[in-house]
Amino acid sequence: MMGIYISGGVSGAHLNPAITIMLWFYRGFPKSKMPEYFAAQFVAAFCAGLTAYGLYYHSIEYYISTNADTAIINSFVTNQREAWIGPATAFFTEFLGTCFLAVTILALGDDQNAPPGAGMSSLIMGLVITCLTMTFAYQTGAAFNPSRDFGPRLALLALGYSNDMFLNPYWFYGPWVGATSGAFMGGFLYDFMIFTGGESPVNYPLERTQRAMKKSRMKWRRRLRLTKREPKNVPVA
């Protein structure tokens, strides 16, 4: 919620590579900006992991010295929380959670639906993510975001933890494949059942979609201040 309030007016506050990809496909987000967004998202998650570890360093060291297991790693990364949680269950946990998240994001940004009042989107998103985390965290930790898992995972690796945390392929098929495909499914479901705008590739012929996507890209460019400003007319003496 804080991240949306702080950066929403400048970048749209995606904070999530899966959401960035979904908005590119369904809402015409500029493809040229995606590498910058991905870099910012993963670097921020990496720095957040280092900051959290540094802040709780003594508590972490004490826990490790008095416990034989490695459960402390699950405080930083997402994983199957119990041995009986299989790959399919873990995948669909991330898939469904991110699907609901994508539907909510598109609904909040749809002016033709029932958009909230000014400044309310951040609060609503905070509440939605809290509810989704409470619902899905038991099985995987509820990433719903590739950078949320991969950034702290790299931070632990940089701090000297073993690369065994990459041996379980969940780090790829959960927060990466599960979350990204869930975001795509959420975008498809919302556009197929509710959205009526022309920029979606779901509802309209290719020609109309291309025109609407061009308008949507221009909207994003204006919001991100990518358009070139025309020089002011200077009166000639």
Residue frames as qw, qx, qy, qz and C-alpha x, y, z in Angstrom:
[[0.000, 0.886, 0.464, 0.000, 0.00, 0.00, 0.00],
 [0.299, -0.799, 0.114, 0.509, 2.82, 2.41, 0.87],
 [0.433, -0.139, 0.601, 0.657, 4.60, 1.56, -2.38],
 [0.234, 0.620, 0.650, 0.372, 1.49, 2.43, -4.39],
 [0.129, -0.944, -0.248, 0.178, 1.00, 5.72, -2.58],
 [0.404, -0.659, 0.290, 0.564, 4.67, 6.66, -3.02],
 [0.235, -0.274, 0.661, 0.658, 5.29, 5.65, -6.63],
 [0.434, 0.519, 0.736, -0.025, 1.83, 5.33, -8.16],
 [0.270, 0.891, 0.147, -0.334, 1.75, 8.81, -9.64],
 [0.035, -0.725, 0.551, 0.412, 5.16, 8.42, -11.29],
 [0.055, 0.308, -0.901, -0.301, 5.26, 4.85, -12.57],
 [0.724, -0.111, -0.408, -0.545, 1.85, 3.32, -11.93],
 [0.422, -0.447, 0.676, -0.406, 3.35, 1.28, -9.06],
 [0.817, 0.131, -0.494, -0.267, 3.35, -2.14, -10.71],
 [0.401, -0.594, 0.625, -0.310, 5.87, -3.49, -8.17],
 [0.753, -0.008, 0.646, -0.122, 5.45, -6.89, -9.80],
 [0.023, -0.330, 0.718, 0.613, 6.90, -8.26, -13.08],
 [0.178, 0.334, 0.918, 0.119, 3.85, -10.47, -13.61],
 [0.174, 0.789, 0.450, -0.380, 1.56, -7.43, -13.46],
 [0.010, 0.653, -0.350, -0.672, 3.85, -5.46, -15.78],
 [0.101, -0.068, 0.877, 0.466, 3.70, -8.25, -18.37],
 [0.164, 0.556, 0.811, -0.086, -0.07, -8.51, -18.00],
 [0.126, 0.814, 0.198, -0.531, -0.54, -4.76, -18.47],
 [0.047, -0.451, 0.592, 0.666, 1.68, -4.81, -21.55],
 [0.097, 0.140, 0.923, 0.345, -0.42, -7.53, -23.16],
 [0.006, 0.637, 0.771, -0.006, -3.89, -6.34, -22.18],
 [0.062, -0.911, -0.297, 0.279, -3.50, -2.58, -21.72],
 [0.552, 0.752, 0.045, 0.357, -0.73, -1.49, -24.07],
 [0.493, -0.810, 0.181, 0.262, 1.96, -0.72, -21.50],
 [0.422, 0.810, -0.393, -0.110, 5.07, 0.36, -23.48],
 [0.981, 0.012, -0.091, 0.170, 7.30, -2.62, -24.19],
 [0.499, 0.592, -0.299, 0.557, 10.36, -0.38, -24.21],
 [0.295, -0.667, 0.352, -0.586, 9.83, 0.42, -20.53],
 [0.933, -0.267, -0.163, -0.178, 9.56, -3.19, -19.38],
 [0.761, 0.162, -0.412, 0.474, 13.32, -3.86, -18.87],
 [0.051, 0.464, -0.348, 0.813, 13.59, -0.77, -16.66],
 [0.691, -0.420, 0.048, -0.586, 10.59, -1.84, -14.61],
 [0.948, -0.085, -0.302, 0.051, 11.93, -5.39, -14.24],
 [0.546, 0.311, -0.434, 0.646, 15.32, -4.10, -13.13],
 [0.220, -0.476, 0.279, -0.805, 13.76, -1.75, -10.58],
 [0.834, -0.329, -0.093, -0.433, 11.47, -4.46, -9.23],
 [0.922, -0.030, -0.323, 0.212, 14.20, -7.05, -8.73],
 [0.386, 0.376, -0.397, 0.743, 16.79, -4.61, -7.39],
 [0.416, -0.501, 0.168, -0.740, 14.24, -3.27, -4.90],
 [0.923, -0.279, -0.140, -0.225, 13.36, -6.79, -3.73],
 [0.782, 0.181, -0.384, 0.455, 17.07, -7.65, -3.43],
 [0.121, 0.439, -0.351, 0.818, 17.76, -4.54, -1.35],
 [0.652, -0.456, 0.026, -0.606, 14.68, -5.20, 0.77],
 [0.943, -0.132, -0.302, 0.051, 15.97, -8.69, 1.54],
 [0.570, 0.252, -0.397, 0.674, 19.36, -7.32, 2.59],
 [0.187, -0.497, 0.200, -0.824, 17.73, -4.62, 4.71],
 [0.815, -0.396, -0.099, -0.412, 15.45, -7.06, 6.51],
 [0.890, -0.021, -0.354, 0.286, 18.34, -9.43, 7.17],
 [0.364, 0.356, -0.357, 0.783, 20.51, -6.64, 8.53],
 [0.409, -0.511, 0.095, -0.750, 17.74, -5.31, 10.75],
 [0.881, -0.336, 0.071, -0.326, 17.02, -8.73, 12.27],
 [0.544, 0.513, -0.648, 0.145, 20.58, -10.05, 12.11],
 [0.091, -0.359, 0.780, -0.505, 21.00, -10.80, 15.84],
 [0.737, 0.017, 0.379, -0.559, 17.56, -12.38, 16.10],
 [0.847, 0.391, -0.288, -0.218, 18.29, -14.54, 13.07],
 [0.375, 0.487, -0.741, 0.270, 21.66, -15.63, 14.44],
 [0.372, -0.249, 0.691, -0.568, 20.10, -16.52, 17.78],
 [0.856, 0.164, 0.143, -0.470, 17.37, -18.54, 16.09],
 [0.745, 0.460, -0.481, -0.049, 19.90, -20.42, 13.97],
 [0.147, 0.462, -0.776, 0.404, 22.06, -21.19, 17.02],
 [0.419, -0.093, 0.700, -0.571, 19.12, -22.69, 18.91],
 [0.811, 0.331, 0.276, -0.395, 17.33, -24.50, 16.06],
 [0.527, -0.215, 0.727, 0.384, 18.67, -27.24, 13.85],
 [0.536, 0.583, 0.590, 0.160, 16.29, -26.63, 10.94],
 [0.282, -0.023, 0.282, 0.917, 16.57, -24.00, 8.21],
 [0.084, 0.731, 0.676, 0.015, 13.05, -22.63, 8.58],
 [0.151, -0.690, -0.064, 0.705, 14.45, -19.11, 8.82],
 [0.183, -0.071, 0.608, 0.770, 14.91, -19.16, 5.04],
 [0.021, 0.567, 0.780, 0.265, 11.13, -19.35, 4.61],
 [0.120, -0.779, -0.333, 0.517, 10.89, -15.93, 6.23],
 [0.069, -0.576, 0.331, 0.744, 12.63, -14.48, 3.17],
 [0.230, 0.176, -0.727, -0.622, 11.58, -16.68, 0.26],
 [0.787, 0.034, 0.142, -0.600, 8.46, -18.63, -0.64],
 [0.192, 0.273, -0.937, -0.100, 8.37, -22.40, -0.80],
 [0.694, -0.316, -0.576, -0.294, 6.21, -25.41, -0.10],
 [0.326, -0.628, 0.411, -0.574, 5.67, -24.96, 3.62],
 [0.748, -0.250, 0.552, -0.270, 5.02, -28.65, 4.29],
 [0.214, -0.299, 0.870, 0.329, 6.36, -31.88, 2.79],
 [0.409, 0.375, 0.831, -0.026, 2.93, -33.04, 1.65],
 [0.353, 0.793, 0.112, -0.484, 2.34, -29.97, -0.55],
 [0.727, 0.148, 0.526, 0.415, 3.12, -31.17, -4.07],
 [0.257, -0.114, 0.355, 0.892, 4.23, -29.21, -7.14],
 [0.055, -0.502, -0.657, -0.560, 0.72, -28.99, -8.63],
 [0.347, -0.782, -0.494, 0.152, -0.76, -27.65, -5.40],
 [0.403, -0.528, 0.005, 0.748, 2.04, -25.11, -5.05],
 [0.202, 0.117, 0.505, 0.831, 1.71, -24.00, -8.67],
 [0.157, -0.614, -0.621, -0.462, -2.04, -23.47, -8.53],
 [0.390, -0.707, -0.393, 0.440, -1.77, -21.67, -5.19],
 [0.254, -0.402, 0.174, 0.862, 0.36, -19.00, -6.84],
 [0.069, 0.260, 0.682, 0.680, -1.70, -19.16, -10.04],
 [0.205, -0.713, -0.653, -0.152, -5.05, -18.53, -8.34],
 [0.358, -0.690, -0.259, 0.574, -3.74, -15.88, -5.97],
 [0.212, -0.286, 0.316, 0.879, -2.17, -13.86, -8.78],
 [0.009, 0.425, 0.737, 0.526, -5.26, -14.37, -10.94],
 [0.238, -0.802, -0.536, 0.116, -7.43, -12.72, -8.28],
 [0.353, -0.583, 0.005, 0.732, -4.84, -9.97, -7.87],
 [0.191, 0.010, 0.532, 0.825, -4.81, -9.20, -11.61],
 [0.087, -0.629, -0.702, -0.322, -8.61, -9.09, -11.78],
 [0.307, -0.793, -0.367, 0.378, -8.69, -6.60, -8.90],
 [0.325, -0.401, 0.218, 0.828, -6.03, -4.38, -10.47],
 [0.086, 0.229, 0.636, 0.732, -7.87, -4.23, -13.80],
 [0.183, -0.726, -0.656, -0.096, -11.19, -3.56, -12.08],
 [0.328, -0.722, -0.210, 0.572, -9.73, -0.65, -10.10],
 [0.214, -0.356, 0.356, 0.837, -8.32, 0.86, -13.29],
 [0.130, 0.402, 0.775, 0.470, -11.48, 0.45, -15.37],
 [0.114, 0.102, 0.132, -0.979, -13.22, 3.81, -15.69],
 [0.521, -0.098, -0.468, -0.707, -16.27, 2.14, -17.24],
 [0.518, -0.262, -0.807, 0.108, -16.80, -0.16, -14.27],
 [0.449, -0.847, -0.244, -0.146, -17.04, 1.34, -10.79],
 [0.548, 0.384, -0.374, 0.642, -13.71, 3.08, -10.13],
 [0.502, -0.598, -0.469, 0.413, -13.01, 4.04, -6.51],
 [0.036, -0.996, -0.080, 0.007, -12.59, 7.60, -5.35],
 [0.407, 0.759, -0.378, 0.339, -9.32, 9.46, -5.59],
 [0.043, -0.595, 0.680, -0.426, -6.63, 7.88, -3.45],
 [0.803, -0.218, 0.348, -0.432, -8.69, 4.82, -2.54],
 [0.862, 0.352, -0.352, -0.092, -7.06, 2.36, -4.95],
 [0.294, 0.500, -0.714, 0.393, -3.96, 2.07, -2.77],
 [0.457, -0.262, 0.600, -0.602, -5.98, 1.28, 0.34],
 [0.897, 0.148, 0.064, -0.412, -8.11, -1.25, -1.51],
 [0.725, 0.449, -0.518, 0.064, -5.06, -2.98, -2.98],
 [0.009, 0.460, -0.737, 0.495, -3.48, -3.18, 0.46],
 [0.667, -0.106, 0.477, -0.562, -6.58, -4.84, 1.87],
 [0.895, 0.315, -0.150, -0.278, -6.90, -7.22, -1.08],
 [0.534, 0.491, -0.655, 0.211, -3.26, -8.34, -0.87],
 [0.261, -0.358, 0.701, -0.558, -3.65, -8.84, 2.89],
 [0.819, 0.053, 0.293, -0.490, -6.71, -11.04, 2.34],
 [0.830, 0.429, -0.339, -0.106, -5.03, -13.01, -0.45],
 [0.254, 0.514, -0.739, 0.353, -1.95, -13.57, 1.70],
 [0.494, -0.225, 0.626, -0.560, -4.06, -14.78, 4.61],
 [0.881, 0.216, 0.093, -0.410, -5.87, -17.14, 2.23],
 [0.872, 0.432, -0.227, 0.027, -2.93, -18.65, 0.32],
 [0.053, 0.778, -0.578, 0.241, 0.16, -18.20, 2.51],
 [0.788, -0.371, 0.442, -0.212, -0.23, -21.47, 4.43],
 [0.944, 0.198, 0.245, 0.094, 0.90, -23.61, 1.50],
 [0.729, 0.421, 0.075, 0.534, 3.55, -21.53, -0.30],
 [0.397, -0.384, -0.134, 0.823, 4.05, -18.24, 1.49],
 [0.283, 0.843, 0.452, -0.063, 1.99, -16.42, -1.15],
 [0.414, -0.228, 0.259, 0.842, 4.46, -14.63, -3.39],
 [0.399, 0.791, 0.452, -0.104, 2.13, -13.65, -6.29],
 [0.161, 0.962, -0.202, -0.088, 5.23, -11.84, -7.55],
 [0.889, 0.264, -0.186, 0.324, 8.46, -13.19, -9.11],
 [0.271, 0.633, -0.360, 0.629, 10.56, -10.40, -7.62],
 [0.617, -0.611, 0.198, -0.455, 9.12, -10.99, -4.15],
 [0.964, -0.214, 0.148, 0.051, 10.76, -14.43, -4.14],
 [0.821, 0.381, -0.037, 0.425, 13.76, -14.09, -6.44],
 [0.113, 0.820, -0.236, 0.509, 15.15, -10.84, -5.01],
 [0.587, -0.647, 0.390, -0.292, 15.40, -12.08, -1.39],
 [0.984, 0.007, 0.139, 0.108, 16.64, -15.45, -2.67],
 [0.635, 0.573, -0.152, 0.495, 19.56, -13.71, -4.37],
 [0.204, -0.806, 0.299, -0.468, 20.11, -11.64, -1.22],
 [0.848, -0.431, 0.289, -0.106, 20.49, -14.80, 0.88],
 [0.906, 0.276, 0.043, 0.319, 22.87, -16.20, -1.72],
 [0.328, 0.749, -0.213, 0.535, 24.95, -13.02, -1.54],
 [0.461, -0.719, 0.327, -0.404, 25.01, -13.30, 2.26],
 [0.020, 0.479, -0.871, 0.107, 26.64, -16.70, 2.06],
 [0.757, 0.021, 0.505, -0.414, 23.71, -19.09, 2.24],
 [0.422, -0.094, 0.843, 0.322, 23.96, -22.28, 0.22],
 [0.364, 0.217, -0.445, -0.789, 22.62, -22.45, -3.31],
 [0.032, 0.179, 0.982, -0.054, 20.58, -25.45, -2.14],
 [0.305, 0.493, 0.451, -0.679, 17.63, -23.06, -2.06],
 [0.447, 0.488, -0.355, -0.660, 17.64, -23.27, -5.87],
 [0.031, -0.141, 0.978, 0.149, 17.61, -27.08, -5.96],
 [0.303, 0.482, 0.773, -0.280, 13.86, -27.20, -5.42],
 [0.196, 0.250, 0.536, 0.782, 12.40, -26.10, -8.78],
 [0.062, -0.769, -0.614, 0.165, 9.50, -24.43, -6.98],
 [0.194, -0.607, 0.001, 0.771, 11.34, -21.10, -7.16],
 [0.012, -0.136, 0.583, 0.801, 10.77, -21.24, -10.94],
 [0.186, -0.349, -0.808, -0.437, 7.38, -22.91, -11.43],
 [0.222, -0.645, -0.643, 0.348, 5.78, -21.15, -8.45],
 [0.078, -0.751, -0.152, 0.638, 6.52, -17.42, -8.28],
 [0.044, -0.358, 0.524, 0.772, 7.64, -17.24, -11.93],
 [0.137, -0.132, -0.828, -0.527, 5.44, -19.52, -14.02],
 [0.141, -0.543, -0.811, 0.165, 2.52, -19.74, -11.62],
 [0.050, -0.647, -0.279, 0.708, 2.29, -16.03, -10.90],
 [0.050, 0.324, -0.434, -0.839, 2.81, -14.90, -14.51],
 [0.161, -0.218, -0.855, -0.441, 0.31, -17.36, -15.99],
 [0.122, -0.593, -0.720, 0.340, -2.14, -16.46, -13.21],
 [0.010, 0.543, 0.043, -0.838, -1.85, -12.79, -14.12],
 [0.137, 0.104, -0.661, -0.730, -2.53, -13.62, -17.77],
 [0.174, -0.400, -0.891, -0.127, -5.56, -15.69, -16.84],
 [0.084, -0.615, -0.507, 0.598, -6.89, -12.93, -14.59],
 [0.071, 0.409, -0.238, -0.878, -6.52, -10.41, -17.40],
 [0.167, -0.085, -0.815, -0.548, -8.30, -12.70, -19.84],
 [0.149, -0.502, -0.840, 0.142, -11.19, -13.41, -17.49],
 [0.015, -0.603, -0.313, 0.733, -11.76, -9.75, -16.66],
 [0.135, 0.350, -0.397, -0.838, -11.61, -8.62, -20.27],
 [0.155, -0.143, -0.895, -0.394, -13.75, -11.49, -21.53],
 [0.206, -0.548, -0.803, 0.109, -16.51, -11.09, -18.97],
 [0.182, -0.790, -0.382, 0.443, -16.49, -7.41, -17.96],
 [0.230, -0.510, 0.210, 0.802, -14.14, -5.04, -19.80],
 [0.546, 0.706, 0.451, -0.013, -15.52, -3.19, -22.83],
 [0.049, -0.839, 0.272, 0.469, -12.55, -0.98, -23.75],
 [0.774, 0.613, -0.103, -0.118, -11.00, -1.24, -27.17],
 [0.112, 0.757, -0.642, 0.047, -7.38, -1.77, -26.10],
 [0.656, -0.255, 0.694, -0.155, -7.93, -5.35, -24.99],
 [0.235, 0.325, -0.785, -0.472, -7.02, -8.03, -27.57],
 [0.234, 0.125, 0.938, -0.224, -9.76, -10.29, -26.18],
 [0.368, 0.544, 0.605, -0.450, -12.99, -8.67, -27.34],
 [0.404, 0.794, 0.030, -0.454, -12.42, -6.91, -30.64],
 [0.842, 0.495, 0.081, 0.200, -11.05, -7.44, -34.17],
 [0.735, -0.124, 0.028, 0.666, -7.35, -6.94, -34.75],
 [0.278, 0.531, 0.178, 0.781, -7.67, -3.57, -36.50],
 [0.378, -0.808, -0.155, -0.425, -9.74, -2.01, -33.72],
 [0.809, -0.520, -0.084, 0.259, -7.50, -3.50, -31.07],
 [0.652, 0.127, 0.053, 0.746, -4.42, -2.04, -32.77],
 [0.025, 0.677, 0.137, 0.723, -5.97, 1.44, -32.84],
 [0.607, -0.749, -0.118, -0.240, -7.01, 1.21, -29.22],
 [0.849, -0.286, -0.061, 0.440, -3.61, -0.15, -28.19],
 [0.456, 0.400, 0.036, 0.794, -1.95, 2.81, -29.87],
 [0.272, -0.750, -0.083, -0.597, -4.13, 5.18, -27.86],
 [0.811, -0.574, -0.108, 0.018, -3.41, 3.22, -24.70],
 [0.774, 0.003, -0.062, 0.631, 0.34, 3.38, -25.32],
 [0.174, 0.578, 0.028, 0.797, 0.11, 7.13, -25.78],
 [0.562, -0.735, -0.122, -0.359, -1.78, 7.35, -22.50],
 [0.867, -0.375, -0.075, 0.320, 0.98, 5.42, -20.74],
 [0.597, 0.277, 0.001, 0.753, 3.63, 7.59, -22.38],
 [0.116, -0.725, -0.046, -0.677, 1.94, 10.75, -21.18],
 [0.739, -0.653, -0.084, -0.143, 1.63, 9.32, -17.70],
 [0.853, -0.274, 0.056, 0.441, 5.28, 8.25, -17.66],
 [0.013, -0.917, 0.147, 0.371, 6.34, 11.54, -19.26],
 [0.654, -0.091, 0.584, 0.472, 7.85, 9.88, -22.31],
 [0.464, 0.764, 0.394, 0.212, 6.34, 12.18, -24.91],
 [0.472, 0.062, 0.056, 0.877, 8.50, 14.89, -26.38],
 [0.003, 0.775, 0.379, -0.505, 7.46, 18.35, -25.42],
 [0.474, 0.678, 0.319, 0.462, 6.91, 20.73, -28.26],
 [0.391, -0.078, -0.150, 0.905, 9.00, 23.90, -28.06],
 [0.058, 0.770, 0.458, -0.440, 7.10, 26.98, -27.07],
 [0.440, 0.696, 0.309, 0.476, 6.50, 29.55, -29.77],
 [0.408, -0.488, -0.110, 0.764, 8.83, 32.45, -29.17],
 [0.334, 0.896, 0.273, -0.108, 7.58, 35.71, -30.68],
 [0.648, 0.204, 0.176, 0.712, 9.93, 37.19, -33.22],
 [0.160, -0.690, -0.167, 0.686, 10.86, 40.78, -32.51]]
